[in-house]
Amino acid sequence: MTELFGTDVPVVLGPFGGVSSVELTAAVSDGGGLGSYGLYGYGADAIRNTAAELKKATAKPFALNLWIPTGDEATSLPQPDFDHYVGTLKPYFDELGLPLPLMPDRYLPDYDEQVEATLEAGPAVVSFVFGVPAPELVEAAHRRGIVVVGTATTVAEAVALEAGGVDAVVASGMESGGHRVSFLKPAEESLIGTFALVPQVVDAVGIPVIAAGGIADRRGYTAARALGAEAVQVGSAFLATRESAAVPAYRAILHSPAARETVLTRALSGRLARGIPNRIIAELSERAIAPFPVQNWLTGRFRPEAAAQGNTELMSLWAGQATPLIRHDSAADVLAELLAGSPAL
């Protein structure tokens, strides 16, 4: 895996949608791993600017991550429906002192434009979630010398990704924080634990496998490698570091007893995701919510302000089930902890 990525150690930073930072991505890459940056919601210009910042921050390989459209996204809503969903969220806008949003022309940037900008940026690796990248996209990446990584939550998805020509696959267990990136079956029907999923995927495909979910220390690293994973992908432990874009209140919760409990919810985005329960999840779970990506766009109009105010009750607190194992607050220390484990039993 280190040969494939051009890295020194087989550790990958999980890409975060909305809380990726140049500083953390560069810190992981400079530490010998593969730093990753999530591009959810980024238009072409933002992608180019971010890639330029990353190349200034580190000379080491890094990955850029894209969400593949699944075809079930709500690209538009009738105005009365939009107004209804805004009305449901009005108390939160009022609480934070924000005006209600107007219906946008679009809820997400154009995917083809995102792909074009990402390939032009020339990262060492481009990774994908929510599907198999198109053959012509994989070919275009390979022509540029870019490694392509897909993400699977089931064995069938891993097999489909290998057939699609990707160079490596992330086996993402249900313990993972953030969105469940299933694409062949509903996410609720694809909840396989990391340490059951990884060896099955290793047996089913001939490409390198990266284990993700429930890995926060040397024990998880050792277990994943013993099961056949050639690398590990770690999210929450890095998210809790001072280099991440998570605000101090968010990082404090990741280091607190509150992180012992996580739930799967569609409340904040319209898609199933794992996070630490708070008031907004509890309240929205009892109401009709907008489909993805409308719900994600709507709550995204107030979640940044909640973060700025340190109001963790109105934020998305994505976190994995191994978050209580977090002991470090710097990327270098997290890397050192992971690599203190045996590469295999």
KERO-455568 format. One record per residue (C-alpha): residue number from 0; x, y, z negated. Coordinates in nm, 2 decimals. Example, Ala and Ser with C-alpha at 12.3 -4.5 7.8 and 13.67 -1.06 7.14 Angstrom:
REM KERO-455568
+-----+--------+--------+--------+
: num :     c1 :     c2 :     c3 :
+-----+--------+--------+--------+
:   0 :   1.23 :  -0.45 :  -0.78 :
:   1 :   1.37 :  -0.11 :  -0.71 :
+-----+--------+--------+--------+
END
This chain:
REM KERO-455568
+-----+--------+--------+--------+
: num :     c1 :     c2 :     c3 :
+-----+--------+--------+--------+
:   0 :   0.00 :   0.00 :   0.00 :
:   1 :   0.28 :   0.24 :  -0.08 :
:   2 :   0.43 :   0.16 :   0.27 :
:   3 :   0.09 :   0.23 :   0.43 :
:   4 :   0.04 :   0.56 :   0.25 :
:   5 :   0.40 :   0.67 :   0.23 :
:   6 :   0.38 :   0.70 :  -0.15 :
:   7 :   0.60 :   0.59 :  -0.43 :
:   8 :   0.34 :   0.42 :  -0.65 :
:   9 :   0.01 :   0.24 :  -0.58 :
:  10 :  -0.22 :   0.49 :  -0.75 :
:  11 :  -0.49 :   0.70 :  -0.57 :
:  12 :  -0.67 :   1.00 :  -0.70 :
:  13 :  -1.04 :   0.96 :  -0.66 :
:  14 :  -1.18 :   1.24 :  -0.44 :
:  15 :  -1.43 :   1.46 :  -0.62 :
:  16 :  -1.71 :   1.64 :  -0.45 :
:  17 :  -1.72 :   1.99 :  -0.59 :
:  18 :  -1.45 :   1.96 :  -0.85 :
:  19 :  -1.15 :   1.87 :  -0.64 :
:  20 :  -0.85 :   2.11 :  -0.69 :
:  21 :  -0.54 :   2.18 :  -0.49 :
:  22 :  -0.34 :   2.17 :  -0.81 :
:  23 :  -0.45 :   1.82 :  -0.92 :
:  24 :  -0.42 :   1.68 :  -0.57 :
:  25 :  -0.07 :   1.81 :  -0.54 :
:  26 :   0.02 :   1.69 :  -0.89 :
:  27 :  -0.08 :   1.33 :  -0.82 :
:  28 :   0.10 :   1.34 :  -0.48 :
:  29 :   0.41 :   1.50 :  -0.63 :
:  30 :   0.40 :   1.23 :  -0.91 :
:  31 :   0.43 :   0.96 :  -0.64 :
:  32 :   0.07 :   0.87 :  -0.59 :
:  33 :  -0.18 :   0.96 :  -0.33 :
:  34 :  -0.36 :   1.28 :  -0.42 :
:  35 :  -0.71 :   1.31 :  -0.27 :
:  36 :  -0.94 :   1.61 :  -0.20 :
:  37 :  -1.32 :   1.58 :  -0.16 :
:  38 :  -1.46 :   1.78 :   0.13 :
:  39 :  -1.83 :   1.75 :   0.06 :
:  40 :  -2.01 :   2.07 :   0.16 :
:  41 :  -1.70 :   2.21 :   0.33 :
:  42 :  -1.73 :   2.38 :   0.67 :
:  43 :  -1.46 :   2.36 :   0.93 :
:  44 :  -1.29 :   2.68 :   0.82 :
:  45 :  -1.29 :   2.58 :   0.46 :
:  46 :  -1.14 :   2.25 :   0.55 :
:  47 :  -0.86 :   2.41 :   0.75 :
:  48 :  -0.79 :   2.66 :   0.47 :
:  49 :  -0.79 :   2.38 :   0.20 :
:  50 :  -0.55 :   2.16 :   0.40 :
:  51 :  -0.32 :   2.46 :   0.45 :
:  52 :  -0.32 :   2.52 :   0.08 :
:  53 :  -0.24 :   2.16 :   0.01 :
:  54 :   0.05 :   2.16 :   0.25 :
:  55 :   0.19 :   2.46 :   0.07 :
:  56 :   0.14 :   2.30 :  -0.27 :
:  57 :   0.30 :   1.96 :  -0.19 :
:  58 :   0.53 :   1.81 :   0.08 :
:  59 :   0.40 :   1.46 :  -0.02 :
:  60 :   0.12 :   1.26 :   0.15 :
:  61 :  -0.24 :   1.34 :   0.05 :
:  62 :  -0.59 :   1.23 :   0.16 :
:  63 :  -0.89 :   1.42 :   0.26 :
:  64 :  -1.23 :   1.27 :   0.20 :
:  65 :  -1.56 :   1.29 :   0.40 :
:  66 :  -1.91 :   1.18 :   0.35 :
:  67 :  -2.06 :   1.00 :   0.65 :
:  68 :  -2.42 :   1.08 :   0.73 :
:  69 :  -2.64 :   0.78 :   0.66 :
:  70 :  -2.94 :   0.90 :   0.87 :
:  71 :  -3.18 :   0.93 :   0.58 :
:  72 :  -3.08 :   1.29 :   0.49 :
:  73 :  -3.36 :   1.54 :   0.48 :
:  74 :  -3.24 :   1.80 :   0.74 :
:  75 :  -3.54 :   2.03 :   0.69 :
:  76 :  -3.85 :   2.07 :   0.48 :
:  77 :  -4.18 :   2.25 :   0.53 :
:  78 :  -4.18 :   2.58 :   0.35 :
:  79 :  -4.45 :   2.48 :   0.10 :
:  80 :  -4.25 :   2.17 :   0.00 :
:  81 :  -3.93 :   2.38 :  -0.04 :
:  82 :  -4.13 :   2.62 :  -0.26 :
:  83 :  -4.26 :   2.34 :  -0.47 :
:  84 :  -3.92 :   2.20 :  -0.54 :
:  85 :  -3.78 :   2.55 :  -0.62 :
:  86 :  -4.07 :   2.60 :  -0.86 :
:  87 :  -3.98 :   2.28 :  -1.04 :
:  88 :  -3.63 :   2.42 :  -1.10 :
:  89 :  -3.73 :   2.78 :  -1.17 :
:  90 :  -3.68 :   2.74 :  -1.55 :
:  91 :  -3.31 :   2.67 :  -1.50 :
:  92 :  -3.26 :   2.96 :  -1.27 :
:  93 :  -3.44 :   3.18 :  -1.53 :
:  94 :  -3.23 :   3.04 :  -1.82 :
:  95 :  -2.91 :   3.13 :  -1.63 :
:  96 :  -3.03 :   3.47 :  -1.51 :
:  97 :  -3.02 :   3.38 :  -1.14 :
:  98 :  -3.27 :   3.47 :  -0.86 :
:  99 :  -3.45 :   3.19 :  -0.69 :
: 100 :  -3.29 :   3.07 :  -0.37 :
: 101 :  -3.43 :   3.12 :  -0.02 :
: 102 :  -3.46 :   2.83 :   0.22 :
: 103 :  -3.13 :   2.79 :   0.41 :
: 104 :  -3.09 :   2.72 :   0.78 :
: 105 :  -2.91 :   2.40 :   0.69 :
: 106 :  -2.82 :   2.21 :   0.37 :
: 107 :  -2.49 :   2.06 :   0.49 :
: 108 :  -2.22 :   2.15 :   0.73 :
: 109 :  -2.20 :   1.98 :   1.07 :
: 110 :  -2.03 :   1.64 :   1.03 :
: 111 :  -1.87 :   1.64 :   1.37 :
: 112 :  -1.72 :   1.98 :   1.30 :
: 113 :  -1.59 :   1.85 :   0.96 :
: 114 :  -1.43 :   1.55 :   1.13 :
: 115 :  -1.26 :   1.77 :   1.40 :
: 116 :  -1.12 :   2.01 :   1.14 :
: 117 :  -1.00 :   1.72 :   0.92 :
: 118 :  -0.82 :   1.55 :   1.20 :
: 119 :  -0.67 :   1.88 :   1.32 :
: 120 :  -0.54 :   1.93 :   0.96 :
: 121 :  -0.34 :   1.61 :   0.99 :
: 122 :  -0.35 :   1.47 :   0.64 :
: 123 :  -0.16 :   1.14 :   0.58 :
: 124 :  -0.49 :   0.97 :   0.50 :
: 125 :  -0.85 :   1.04 :   0.57 :
: 126 :  -1.10 :   0.85 :   0.36 :
: 127 :  -1.47 :   0.80 :   0.40 :
: 128 :  -1.77 :   0.72 :   0.18 :
: 129 :  -2.13 :   0.62 :   0.27 :
: 130 :  -2.05 :   0.42 :   0.58 :
: 131 :  -1.82 :   0.29 :   0.86 :
: 132 :  -1.65 :   0.57 :   1.05 :
: 133 :  -1.72 :   0.56 :   1.43 :
: 134 :  -1.47 :   0.37 :   1.64 :
: 135 :  -1.37 :   0.68 :   1.84 :
: 136 :  -1.30 :   0.86 :   1.51 :
: 137 :  -1.08 :   0.58 :   1.38 :
: 138 :  -0.89 :   0.57 :   1.72 :
: 139 :  -0.85 :   0.95 :   1.71 :
: 140 :  -0.71 :   0.93 :   1.36 :
: 141 :  -0.47 :   0.66 :   1.45 :
: 142 :  -0.35 :   0.85 :   1.76 :
: 143 :  -0.25 :   1.12 :   1.52 :
: 144 :  -0.08 :   0.88 :   1.28 :
: 145 :  -0.35 :   0.92 :   1.01 :
: 146 :  -0.43 :   0.62 :   0.79 :
: 147 :  -0.81 :   0.55 :   0.77 :
: 148 :  -0.96 :   0.43 :   0.44 :
: 149 :  -1.33 :   0.32 :   0.39 :
: 150 :  -1.52 :   0.26 :   0.07 :
: 151 :  -1.73 :  -0.04 :  -0.02 :
: 152 :  -1.96 :  -0.13 :  -0.30 :
: 153 :  -2.03 :  -0.48 :  -0.18 :
: 154 :  -1.84 :  -0.76 :   0.00 :
: 155 :  -2.06 :  -0.71 :   0.31 :
: 156 :  -1.97 :  -0.35 :   0.32 :
: 157 :  -1.60 :  -0.43 :   0.30 :
: 158 :  -1.63 :  -0.68 :   0.58 :
: 159 :  -1.81 :  -0.42 :   0.79 :
: 160 :  -1.54 :  -0.16 :   0.72 :
: 161 :  -1.27 :  -0.40 :   0.83 :
: 162 :  -1.46 :  -0.48 :   1.15 :
: 163 :  -1.47 :  -0.11 :   1.21 :
: 164 :  -1.09 :  -0.08 :   1.21 :
: 165 :  -1.01 :   0.09 :   0.88 :
: 166 :  -0.66 :   0.03 :   0.74 :
: 167 :  -0.76 :  -0.02 :   0.38 :
: 168 :  -1.08 :  -0.05 :   0.17 :
: 169 :  -1.17 :   0.09 :  -0.17 :
: 170 :  -1.37 :  -0.16 :  -0.37 :
: 171 :  -1.58 :   0.07 :  -0.58 :
: 172 :  -1.75 :  -0.10 :  -0.88 :
: 173 :  -2.06 :   0.02 :  -1.05 :
: 174 :  -1.85 :   0.15 :  -1.34 :
: 175 :  -1.73 :   0.44 :  -1.12 :
: 176 :  -1.84 :   0.79 :  -1.21 :
: 177 :  -2.01 :   1.01 :  -0.95 :
: 178 :  -2.22 :   0.89 :  -0.65 :
: 179 :  -2.27 :   0.53 :  -0.57 :
: 180 :  -2.16 :   0.52 :  -0.21 :
: 181 :  -2.35 :   0.22 :  -0.09 :
: 182 :  -2.46 :   0.21 :   0.28 :
: 183 :  -2.59 :  -0.14 :   0.38 :
: 184 :  -2.84 :  -0.18 :   0.10 :
: 185 :  -2.99 :   0.07 :  -0.15 :
: 186 :  -2.75 :   0.17 :  -0.42 :
: 187 :  -2.97 :   0.01 :  -0.69 :
: 188 :  -2.92 :  -0.33 :  -0.51 :
: 189 :  -2.54 :  -0.29 :  -0.48 :
: 190 :  -2.44 :  -0.26 :  -0.85 :
: 191 :  -2.15 :  -0.50 :  -0.87 :
: 192 :  -1.88 :  -0.46 :  -1.14 :
: 193 :  -1.53 :  -0.38 :  -1.03 :
: 194 :  -1.37 :  -0.69 :  -1.18 :
: 195 :  -1.63 :  -0.91 :  -1.00 :
: 196 :  -1.61 :  -0.71 :  -0.68 :
: 197 :  -1.24 :  -0.68 :  -0.63 :
: 198 :  -1.14 :  -1.05 :  -0.60 :
: 199 :  -1.43 :  -1.12 :  -0.38 :
: 200 :  -1.33 :  -0.84 :  -0.14 :
: 201 :  -0.97 :  -0.95 :  -0.15 :
: 202 :  -1.08 :  -1.30 :  -0.04 :
: 203 :  -1.31 :  -1.16 :   0.23 :
: 204 :  -1.09 :  -0.92 :   0.41 :
: 205 :  -0.74 :  -0.91 :   0.55 :
: 206 :  -0.67 :  -0.54 :   0.49 :
: 207 :  -0.53 :  -0.40 :   0.16 :
: 208 :  -0.78 :  -0.34 :  -0.12 :
: 209 :  -0.79 :  -0.05 :  -0.36 :
: 210 :  -0.97 :  -0.11 :  -0.69 :
: 211 :  -1.19 :   0.17 :  -0.82 :
: 212 :  -1.42 :   0.19 :  -1.13 :
: 213 :  -1.35 :   0.13 :  -1.49 :
: 214 :  -0.98 :   0.19 :  -1.46 :
: 215 :  -0.83 :   0.46 :  -1.70 :
: 216 :  -0.53 :   0.31 :  -1.86 :
: 217 :  -0.25 :   0.05 :  -1.82 :
: 218 :  -0.49 :  -0.24 :  -1.90 :
: 219 :  -0.72 :  -0.16 :  -1.62 :
: 220 :  -0.43 :  -0.11 :  -1.38 :
: 221 :  -0.28 :  -0.45 :  -1.47 :
: 222 :  -0.62 :  -0.63 :  -1.44 :
: 223 :  -0.69 :  -0.48 :  -1.10 :
: 224 :  -0.35 :  -0.58 :  -0.97 :
: 225 :  -0.39 :  -0.93 :  -1.11 :
: 226 :  -0.71 :  -0.97 :  -0.92 :
: 227 :  -0.54 :  -0.89 :  -0.59 :
: 228 :  -0.58 :  -0.52 :  -0.55 :
: 229 :  -0.28 :  -0.36 :  -0.40 :
: 230 :  -0.36 :  -0.02 :  -0.55 :
: 231 :  -0.60 :   0.14 :  -0.79 :
: 232 :  -0.81 :   0.45 :  -0.75 :
: 233 :  -0.87 :   0.66 :  -1.06 :
: 234 :  -1.12 :   0.94 :  -1.11 :
: 235 :  -1.24 :   1.03 :  -1.45 :
: 236 :  -0.90 :   1.01 :  -1.62 :
: 237 :  -0.77 :   1.26 :  -1.37 :
: 238 :  -1.08 :   1.47 :  -1.38 :
: 239 :  -1.02 :   1.52 :  -1.76 :
: 240 :  -0.68 :   1.67 :  -1.70 :
: 241 :  -0.60 :   2.04 :  -1.71 :
: 242 :  -0.50 :   2.04 :  -1.34 :
: 243 :  -0.86 :   1.95 :  -1.23 :
: 244 :  -1.12 :   2.20 :  -1.13 :
: 245 :  -1.36 :   2.08 :  -1.41 :
: 246 :  -1.43 :   2.37 :  -1.65 :
: 247 :  -1.30 :   2.35 :  -2.01 :
: 248 :  -1.64 :   2.25 :  -2.14 :
: 249 :  -1.67 :   1.97 :  -1.90 :
: 250 :  -1.32 :   1.84 :  -1.98 :
: 251 :  -1.40 :   1.86 :  -2.35 :
: 252 :  -1.70 :   1.63 :  -2.31 :
: 253 :  -1.49 :   1.38 :  -2.12 :
: 254 :  -1.26 :   1.36 :  -2.42 :
: 255 :  -1.55 :   1.35 :  -2.67 :
: 256 :  -1.77 :   1.07 :  -2.81 :
: 257 :  -2.05 :   1.18 :  -2.57 :
: 258 :  -1.86 :   1.01 :  -2.29 :
: 259 :  -1.94 :   0.67 :  -2.45 :
: 260 :  -2.28 :   0.68 :  -2.27 :
: 261 :  -2.33 :   0.72 :  -1.90 :
: 262 :  -2.65 :   0.68 :  -1.69 :
: 263 :  -2.73 :   0.63 :  -1.33 :
: 264 :  -2.95 :   0.91 :  -1.20 :
: 265 :  -3.09 :   1.07 :  -0.88 :
: 266 :  -3.20 :   1.38 :  -1.07 :
: 267 :  -2.93 :   1.62 :  -0.97 :
: 268 :  -2.86 :   1.53 :  -0.61 :
: 269 :  -3.13 :   1.30 :  -0.48 :
: 270 :  -2.88 :   1.02 :  -0.46 :
: 271 :  -2.78 :   0.77 :  -0.73 :
: 272 :  -2.48 :   0.89 :  -0.93 :
: 273 :  -2.33 :   0.80 :  -1.27 :
: 274 :  -2.27 :   1.07 :  -1.53 :
: 275 :  -2.30 :   1.17 :  -1.89 :
: 276 :  -2.67 :   1.23 :  -1.99 :
: 277 :  -2.78 :   1.58 :  -2.07 :
: 278 :  -3.09 :   1.79 :  -2.09 :
: 279 :  -3.14 :   1.85 :  -1.72 :
: 280 :  -3.11 :   1.48 :  -1.63 :
: 281 :  -3.36 :   1.39 :  -1.90 :
: 282 :  -3.61 :   1.66 :  -1.78 :
: 283 :  -3.57 :   1.61 :  -1.41 :
: 284 :  -3.59 :   1.23 :  -1.44 :
: 285 :  -3.96 :   1.28 :  -1.53 :
: 286 :  -4.04 :   1.51 :  -1.24 :
: 287 :  -4.06 :   1.47 :  -0.86 :
: 288 :  -3.73 :   1.57 :  -0.71 :
: 289 :  -3.64 :   1.68 :  -0.36 :
: 290 :  -3.47 :   1.43 :  -0.13 :
: 291 :  -3.09 :   1.44 :  -0.06 :
: 292 :  -2.93 :   1.67 :   0.03 :
: 293 :  -3.20 :   1.93 :  -0.05 :
: 294 :  -3.19 :   1.84 :  -0.43 :
: 295 :  -2.82 :   1.86 :  -0.43 :
: 296 :  -2.83 :   2.20 :  -0.25 :
: 297 :  -3.09 :   2.34 :  -0.49 :
: 298 :  -2.92 :   2.24 :  -0.81 :
: 299 :  -2.60 :   2.35 :  -0.65 :
: 300 :  -2.74 :   2.71 :  -0.66 :
: 301 :  -2.73 :   2.71 :  -1.04 :
: 302 :  -2.48 :   2.44 :  -1.15 :
: 303 :  -2.17 :   2.67 :  -1.08 :
: 304 :  -2.32 :   2.94 :  -1.30 :
: 305 :  -2.40 :   2.69 :  -1.57 :
: 306 :  -2.03 :   2.58 :  -1.55 :
: 307 :  -1.91 :   2.94 :  -1.57 :
: 308 :  -2.12 :   2.99 :  -1.88 :
: 309 :  -2.00 :   2.66 :  -2.04 :
: 310 :  -2.36 :   2.54 :  -2.04 :
: 311 :  -2.31 :   2.16 :  -2.02 :
: 312 :  -2.68 :   2.09 :  -2.05 :
: 313 :  -2.74 :   2.23 :  -1.70 :
: 314 :  -2.43 :   2.08 :  -1.52 :
: 315 :  -2.36 :   1.76 :  -1.35 :
: 316 :  -2.12 :   1.57 :  -1.58 :
: 317 :  -2.01 :   1.29 :  -1.35 :
: 318 :  -1.81 :   1.03 :  -1.54 :
: 319 :  -1.73 :   0.66 :  -1.52 :
: 320 :  -1.78 :   0.39 :  -1.79 :
: 321 :  -1.41 :   0.39 :  -1.88 :
: 322 :  -1.41 :   0.75 :  -1.97 :
: 323 :  -1.38 :   0.67 :  -2.35 :
: 324 :  -1.04 :   0.52 :  -2.28 :
: 325 :  -0.90 :   0.86 :  -2.17 :
: 326 :  -0.61 :   0.98 :  -2.39 :
: 327 :  -0.42 :   1.23 :  -2.18 :
: 328 :  -0.47 :   1.58 :  -2.05 :
: 329 :  -0.21 :   1.61 :  -1.77 :
: 330 :  -0.19 :   1.43 :  -1.44 :
: 331 :   0.17 :   1.32 :  -1.51 :
: 332 :   0.07 :   1.16 :  -1.83 :
: 333 :  -0.22 :   0.97 :  -1.67 :
: 334 :   0.01 :   0.84 :  -1.40 :
: 335 :   0.27 :   0.73 :  -1.66 :
: 336 :   0.00 :   0.55 :  -1.86 :
: 337 :  -0.13 :   0.37 :  -1.56 :
: 338 :   0.21 :   0.26 :  -1.44 :
: 339 :   0.31 :   0.14 :  -1.78 :
: 340 :   0.10 :  -0.17 :  -1.70 :
: 341 :   0.24 :  -0.48 :  -1.54 :
: 342 :   0.20 :  -0.48 :  -1.16 :
: 343 :   0.05 :  -0.83 :  -1.20 :
: 344 :   0.00 :  -1.10 :  -1.46 :
+-----+--------+--------+--------+
END
